[in-house]
Amino acid sequence: EGKSPKEPFTPETENCDLAWGCIIARYFDADYTLIAHSGQGIVRNWGIREERSEITMRERVARTFDMEETPLWDFAQYRPDIVVIKLGTNDFSTGMPSREQFDASFGEMYALLRRRYGDVPILYVVPQNCDAYYDYLRATIRTLGDPNLHAVPHLAPINDQTDDLGAGYHPNLRGQCKMAAAVIPYIATLAGWPMPQDRPIR
């Protein structure tokens, strides 16, 4: 909810209800479970120079309260029609992780989701400026031979660098709506949901 890219990034202007995932859920009138944590990656977290962080979203996805190791999330209570993952921006804050580190980290999260949710479609949305992850994922998908594992890139030009940005150069509502619009057709296809033509993306 920040008004300018030059504002400092603070929790006061973070609002997950205005982020692209929740916008997509509203568009489809779908229930959702949101797992989000500022600064977290899949291999390593924001500003970390080690090859791999000890705790990232690959661990937090299994928790009920992501800062606490217990209780673990009861996956049996809720089986989604689709799982959507978007991780990578924070991983690249100190350089590009290796293919080996990505495969290991993604493999852990993928195995957990498959073990808990079965054969639901998994869509990995590769963030802007993390193009290498798209190449990594396509190779991983070929290796795994999983027809219900998919990857799509959020290309860098999707957001402009003025009106689409809020605090700390993070996308504002306008930018988030553009990001949602780019992913909606893929989710409609993979989940088998209709795509309402008269419903706003907001």
MOVEN-V623770 format. One record per residue. N is the residue number from 1. SS is DSSP state (h for helix, s for strand, l for the rest). PHI is phi in whole degrees, 0 to 359 (* if undefined). D_FIRST is the distance of its C-alpha to the first C-alpha in Angstrom with 1 decimal. Layout:
# MOVEN-V623770
n->[N | N]
ss->[SS | SS]
phi->[PHI | PHI]
d_first->[D_FIRST | D_FIRST]
This chain:
# MOVEN-V623770
n->[1 | 2 | 3 | 4 | 5 | 6 | 7 | 8 | 9 | 10 | 11 | 12 | 13 | 14 | 15 | 16 | 17 | 18 | 19 | 20 | 21 | 22 | 23 | 24 | 25 | 26 | 27 | 28 | 29 | 30 | 31 | 32 | 33 | 34 | 35 | 36 | 37 | 38 | 39 | 40 | 41 | 42 | 43 | 44 | 45 | 46 | 47 | 48 | 49 | 50 | 51 | 52 | 53 | 54 | 55 | 56 | 57 | 58 | 59 | 60 | 61 | 62 | 63 | 64 | 65 | 66 | 67 | 68 | 69 | 70 | 71 | 72 | 73 | 74 | 75 | 76 | 77 | 78 | 79 | 80 | 81 | 82 | 83 | 84 | 85 | 86 | 87 | 88 | 89 | 90 | 91 | 92 | 93 | 94 | 95 | 96 | 97 | 98 | 99 | 100 | 101 | 102 | 103 | 104 | 105 | 106 | 107 | 108 | 109 | 110 | 111 | 112 | 113 | 114 | 115 | 116 | 117 | 118 | 119 | 120 | 121 | 122 | 123 | 124 | 125 | 126 | 127 | 128 | 129 | 130 | 131 | 132 | 133 | 134 | 135 | 136 | 137 | 138 | 139 | 140 | 141 | 142 | 143 | 144 | 145 | 146 | 147 | 148 | 149 | 150 | 151 | 152 | 153 | 154 | 155 | 156 | 157 | 158 | 159 | 160 | 161 | 162 | 163 | 164 | 165 | 166 | 167 | 168 | 169 | 170 | 171 | 172 | 173 | 174 | 175 | 176 | 177 | 178 | 179 | 180 | 181 | 182 | 183 | 184 | 185 | 186 | 187 | 188 | 189 | 190 | 191 | 192 | 193 | 194 | 195 | 196 | 197 | 198 | 199 | 200 | 201 | 202]
ss->[l | l | l | l | l | l | l | l | l | l | h | h | h | l | l | h | h | h | l | h | h | h | h | h | h | h | h | h | l | l | l | l | l | l | l | l | l | l | l | l | l | l | l | l | l | l | l | l | l | l | l | l | l | l | l | l | h | h | h | h | l | l | s | l | l | l | l | l | l | l | l | s | l | l | h | h | h | l | l | l | l | s | s | s | s | l | l | l | l | l | h | h | h | h | l | l | l | l | h | h | h | h | h | h | h | h | h | h | h | h | h | h | h | h | h | h | h | l | l | l | s | s | s | s | s | s | l | l | l | l | h | h | h | h | h | h | h | h | h | h | h | h | h | h | l | l | l | l | s | s | s | s | s | l | l | h | h | h | l | l | l | l | l | l | s | l | h | h | h | l | s | l | h | h | h | h | h | h | h | h | h | h | h | h | h | h | h | h | h | h | h | l | l | l | l | l | l | l | l | l | l | l]
phi->[* | 295 | 262 | 211 | 300 | 277 | 294 | 293 | 280 | 224 | 300 | 296 | 252 | 279 | 211 | 297 | 293 | 256 | 271 | 302 | 296 | 288 | 298 | 296 | 301 | 296 | 302 | 272 | 54 | 252 | 290 | 211 | 244 | 251 | 238 | 215 | 207 | 303 | 83 | 267 | 240 | 256 | 262 | 212 | 264 | 307 | 78 | 275 | 263 | 295 | 298 | 212 | 280 | 293 | 237 | 224 | 294 | 295 | 272 | 294 | 297 | 266 | 259 | 284 | 244 | 293 | 272 | 243 | 294 | 227 | 283 | 284 | 294 | 270 | 297 | 290 | 282 | 203 | 245 | 284 | 280 | 203 | 247 | 241 | 240 | 224 | 220 | 153 | 304 | 291 | 300 | 270 | 295 | 237 | 118 | 274 | 295 | 283 | 299 | 297 | 292 | 296 | 302 | 294 | 289 | 297 | 301 | 295 | 293 | 300 | 297 | 298 | 295 | 293 | 295 | 270 | 248 | 70 | 267 | 289 | 297 | 242 | 244 | 262 | 266 | 281 | 294 | 303 | 67 | 238 | 303 | 301 | 295 | 295 | 296 | 303 | 294 | 298 | 293 | 296 | 299 | 297 | 294 | 286 | 62 | 262 | 291 | 255 | 246 | 225 | 223 | 218 | 269 | 268 | 290 | 305 | 289 | 296 | 245 | 280 | 260 | 233 | 287 | 266 | 241 | 245 | 305 | 61 | 65 | 271 | 300 | 274 | 300 | 300 | 294 | 295 | 296 | 296 | 297 | 297 | 299 | 287 | 259 | 309 | 298 | 294 | 294 | 302 | 291 | 290 | 272 | 72 | 262 | 292 | 249 | 300 | 276 | 253 | 257 | 290 | 257 | 198]
d_first->[0.0 | 3.8 | 6.4 | 9.2 | 10.7 | 12.9 | 10.6 | 11.8 | 10.2 | 10.2 | 10.0 | 8.3 | 4.7 | 6.3 | 6.8 | 9.9 | 10.6 | 8.3 | 10.0 | 13.2 | 15.7 | 14.6 | 14.4 | 17.9 | 19.2 | 18.3 | 20.0 | 23.1 | 23.0 | 23.5 | 23.3 | 21.5 | 21.5 | 18.5 | 19.3 | 16.6 | 16.7 | 14.9 | 17.5 | 20.1 | 22.3 | 25.4 | 27.9 | 26.3 | 23.1 | 21.1 | 23.6 | 26.6 | 29.7 | 32.0 | 32.6 | 31.2 | 29.1 | 30.8 | 27.9 | 25.2 | 23.7 | 27.3 | 28.2 | 25.1 | 25.4 | 28.6 | 27.3 | 26.3 | 24.3 | 23.3 | 24.2 | 27.6 | 30.4 | 31.7 | 31.7 | 31.3 | 29.5 | 32.1 | 31.8 | 34.7 | 32.6 | 30.5 | 31.4 | 28.8 | 29.7 | 27.8 | 26.1 | 23.3 | 22.6 | 20.2 | 21.1 | 22.2 | 19.6 | 20.2 | 23.9 | 24.2 | 22.8 | 26.4 | 28.2 | 29.2 | 30.5 | 33.9 | 34.8 | 36.8 | 33.9 | 31.6 | 34.4 | 35.1 | 31.5 | 30.7 | 34.1 | 33.4 | 30.3 | 32.1 | 35.2 | 33.4 | 31.7 | 35.0 | 36.9 | 34.7 | 33.6 | 36.6 | 36.5 | 33.1 | 31.4 | 29.1 | 26.8 | 25.4 | 22.7 | 23.2 | 20.1 | 20.1 | 22.6 | 24.3 | 27.0 | 29.7 | 28.3 | 29.0 | 32.6 | 32.8 | 31.8 | 34.1 | 36.9 | 36.1 | 36.1 | 39.4 | 40.8 | 39.6 | 40.8 | 38.2 | 37.8 | 34.8 | 32.8 | 30.7 | 28.5 | 26.4 | 24.5 | 21.1 | 22.6 | 21.1 | 21.2 | 18.9 | 15.9 | 16.6 | 15.7 | 14.3 | 12.4 | 11.2 | 9.5 | 6.5 | 7.5 | 11.0 | 11.6 | 9.7 | 9.2 | 6.2 | 7.2 | 10.3 | 11.2 | 11.0 | 13.1 | 15.5 | 15.9 | 16.6 | 19.1 | 20.9 | 21.6 | 22.4 | 26.0 | 26.9 | 25.8 | 27.8 | 30.8 | 30.8 | 30.2 | 32.4 | 29.9 | 30.2 | 27.5 | 27.0 | 27.1 | 26.0 | 22.8 | 19.4 | 17.0 | 13.6]
